Amino acid sequence: MYRIAALMLLVVFSLFYVSAEISLDTLQITTIVSDDAKESVNFFNGENDATFTAKLLKNSPVLKVEYSSISVSAESYGSFSLVIGGGSAAPGVYFDNLLISKDGRDLFNVPIIAVVEDGSFNLNHDVSIGLQSYDIDTISGEMILSPRLEVYKLDYDNPRNSAVLQLSAYTLDGDLIYSSEEAIAVSRAADFERFINLGDNPSEEVILVASTESNGRIGFDIAQLNTVTWEILLSPAVEKKDYSFWIYLIVFVLLLGTMIGLSYYWNHRVMNQAKDWKSRVTYIKKTQFSDSARALRKLVLQRDVLVRAYGGHYIAKESYQKGIAEIDRLMTRLKKRL
């Protein structure tokens, strides 16, 4: 009996010990910025109250931790804020690692990839990475990628068509796997297919970075590939050079203007139609009234003539009575219409 109770206590203690742990919600941060941005690295403290510290291992010039030390209660969430300074940084790809520790014990090493874009609107050329599952193949045990790079010329007024196209592949830690650079000429849009040999033992996560440099301006695009699951994330941007607010505002203004215009047009049409109907009804009423009054006056004259004829003994009494009755009947009907 005691052995069973002790075994049950051991099981309960084991379950409690397993559940009392620290888990990380944010495994990686991959972001594209053109202005200053802020990201959060979140974790759950399933142990006792503790103080956690965080530091960047590579001291990237565009990254800093807002508060390097925080206190987190037991069974609560903690968060470190990572400030990404894209506003004053040179365009490029920046790799770093955020190390989170507790009581001198390292807990998590979070990879950070920040792509700082050119914040200017007047890019001459820009690039987009196209990568599908059929662009991934294995030849003689080596993984081969064949991404498609779509280059666009955005500034049509600029006569310069030449640009420098770069394609690079990195690990999450920033180790360079592949790099190529070439001069191209694009007047409108063009596709370029390139081949990347990742070898027979590729890193589990691969970051592809493409860029175009033209007239002193640089455009970027980024893609991420899991070489085990073949999962592809194209432009995994958390914070990006985003014009969606202005797009939504313009669309909203256009829709609102369209609704106001349609409402004005419809109300104007309804008012005009109502005026037309009113004038027609008034005309009909006036016409009916005028015709009825004219017919009534005519009957009155006919009645007077009939009365004078009977008084002068020109018609018989029976004819007079029939005529008077018919005139009175018609006059009664006409009076109802007035």
N, C-alpha and C positions, 0 to 999 in steps of 0.2 A: 504493500500500500504506500509506504513512504517512498519507495523507489519510483512508483508511478507518479506521485505528486512532485517529486524532484525532477522527473523527466518533463512533466508539464511545465514547471517553472522554467526549465532550461529552454524549452521551445518558445515560451512567451518572451523570455529574455533575448533569445536569438532574433525573434521577429522584431522586437523593439530595437535591437541593435542595428538590424538591417535597415529599418525605416528611418532611424536617426542618422541621416547622412546629408551631405551638401550636394545639390545637383545644379548644373548649369543650364540655363534656358537659352542663352545666346552662344552658339558654338562658333560662330564666325561672323565677321562684318565685312561685307563687300559693298562699297559705295562709290558713286560718281558724284562729284560736287563741282560747282563753279563758284559758289560763295561759301561763307562759313556755315558749317552744319554741326549738329550734335547727334550722337548715337548713344544708345544705352546697352550695357552688358548686364544682364539680369541673372540672378541665381537665387536658389532657395536654401535657407539655413535650417536644416532639420535637426541640428544639434543645439547646444546651449548658447546663451548670449555670448557674442564674441565680436572682436574688432578685426575687420578684414582690410588688407592693403592691396593696392594695385600699382603697377609700374610698367612703363613701356620699355621693352628690352633693347630696341634699336634706336630710340630717341629720334624718330622721324621728325623732320622740321615742320610737317603739316599736322602732327598729331600731339595731343596732350591730354592728360587725365585731369578732369576738373577738380575732383577731391580724391587724393591718393589714399585716404583712410576713412572708413565708415564703420559705425557700430550697427550691428544687426541683431535683433532679438531672436530668441529661439522660435522655431516654426514660423518664420517670417521671410519675406523676400528682401533681398538687397540689390542695389544697382549702382554701377559705376558709370558716370557720364564721360563720354569720350568726345572731345572737341576737335573737329576737323577744320583746319583753317585753309579753305580753298580760295578765299578772297585775295590774299596777298602771296600765295605760293605759285611757283612756276608750274606750268602744265606738265604732267608726268604721272608715273605710277609709283606709289609709295607703299612699301611693305613694312609691317611691324608686328609685334606680338605683345599682347597685354597679359601680364603674369599676375594672377590673383593668389594671394597667400593669406594664411591664418596662423598666428602664433609661430611664425618662422617656417611653416610648412606650406610648400607650394601646392596649390589645389588645381588651378586651371591655367592653361596657356592658350589664349584665344587669338587666332590669326586675324590680322587687320589688313585689308587691302583698300587703299584709297586712290582713286583715279581723279586727278584734278584736271578738269577741262578748261579750255579757253572760254572765259565768260563773255566774250564779245559776240554780238549778233552778226558781225560782218565776216564770218568765216568764208574763205574762198572755196575750200574743199572739205568734205566730211566723209566719214567711212562708216559702214555697217557690216558686222560679221554675220554671215549666214552659215549655220552648222546644223545638219540633220543627222539622224541616226545612220542613214545610208552613206554619210560622209566619214564614217568610222569603219575601219577594216583592220584585219590582222593578217599580215603576210610574213610567213616564215617565223611565226611566234612574236613578231614585232607589231606594235599598234601604230597604224598610219592614219593621220587625219588629213582630210582634204577640204578645209573651209573655203567658202566663197566670200570674197571681199567686194562689197558694192561701194564704189566711190562716186560721189555726187559733187558737181560743181554748183555752189550755191550763189555765188556772186557773178551773174551773167554779164554785168557791166565791166568786169575786170577782164582785160584781154589775155591775161596770163592763164594758160591752161596747164602748166607744168606743176607737179607736186612730188613730194617724197612720201612713198608708202612704206610703212614699217609694220611688221608682224612679229610678235614675240609670244613665247609660251613660258610660264613660270609655275613653280610649285606654290602652295599656300604660304610657305616661308619666304618666298621671294627668290628662290634659286632659279637662275635662268636655264631653261631647257633648250630653247630654240630661238633664233633671231634672224630676221632678214630685212634688208632695206634696198629699195630700188626707186629709180626715177620714173615717173609715169606722166602721161599727158591725157587729161580728161576735159573735154569741152562741155559735156552735158552729164552723162552717166556712163559708167563702164563696170564690168565684172572682171575680177581676177581670181583665179583658182590657184591655191598654193597647197603644198604637201608638207606635212610635219611628221617626222619619225620620232615617236616617243620611246622607242626601244622595246626590249622584251620584258622590262620590269618598270612600267611607268608609275609615277606618283599617283596616289588614289584620286587626288583633286588637282586639276590642271586649269590654270587661268590663261586665257588667250586675250591678248591686247593688240588692237590694231589702231594705227594712227596715220593721219595725213597732215603733212606740214606744207603750207603754201602761203607765200606772201607774209611770212612771219606769224601766221596763225595756225593753231594745231587743233584738229578734231579727233576725238577718241571714240572707240567702242570697245566693249569688253564682253567676254563670254566665259562660262565656267563649265567644265566637263568632269563628271565622275567616271573614271576609267573602269570601275567595277560594275556599276549599274548602267552606265552609258546615259545617265541623266544629264540633260543639257539645260543650262540656264543662260539665256541670252540677255545681255545687258542687265545683270542683277543689281540694279541701282536702287538703293534705299532713298537717297537724296540726290536729285539730278537737276541739271539746268532745266527748270520746269517753267514752261509758259502756259500751263494748263489753266491757271487762274484767269489770264487775259483771254484765252480761247473761250473758256466758259462764259466770261463776262461779255465778250463780243457776241457769242451765240445767244445769250440771254437778252442782250439789247436788241439783236435782230429779231428774235421771236417776239419780244415785247412790242417793238415797232410794227412788226407784221400784224400782231393782234390789234394794236391801236388803229392801224390803217384799215384793216378789215372791218373793225367795229365802226369806224367813222363812215366807211363806204356803205356798210349795211344800214346804219342809222340814217344816213343821208338818203339812201334809196327808199327806205321805209317811209321817211318823212315825205319825200316827193310823191311816193305812191299814195300815201294817206291824203296829201293835199289834192292829188288828182281825183281820187275816189270822192273826196268831200265835194269838190267842185262839180263832179258828175252828178252826185246825189242832189246837190243844191239845184243844179240845172234841171234835173228830172222833176224835182218838187215844184220848182218855179214853172216849168212847162206844163205840168199837170194842173197846177193851180190856175194858170192863165187860161188854158183850154177849158177847164171846168167852169170858170167864171164867165168866159165868153159864151159857152153853151147855155149857161143858166140865164144870162141876160137875153139871149135869143129866145128861150122858152117863155120868159116873162113877157117879151114883146108879142110872141105868138098867142099867149093867154089873153093879153089885152085886146088883140085883134079879134080873137074868138068871142070875147065878152061883148065888144062893140057890134060884131056881126049878129049875135043872138039878140041884142037889144034893138037892133034895127029890123028884126024879123027876116034876116037874110038866110038863116039856117034853122033847121028844126030843133026842137028841144032835145030829142034823143041824140042827134049828132053833136049838139053842144055839150051834153053831159059826158058823152064818150070822149070827146076831145079834151075837156077840162080834166077828166080822170087820168088820161094818158099823160098830159102835161104835168100834172101834180106828181104822178109816179116818177117821171124822169127828173123833175126838179128835186125830189127827195133823194134820189140816188146821187145826183151831182153834189148836193149839199154835204153828203157823207164823205166825199173825196176832198172837200176843202178843209 
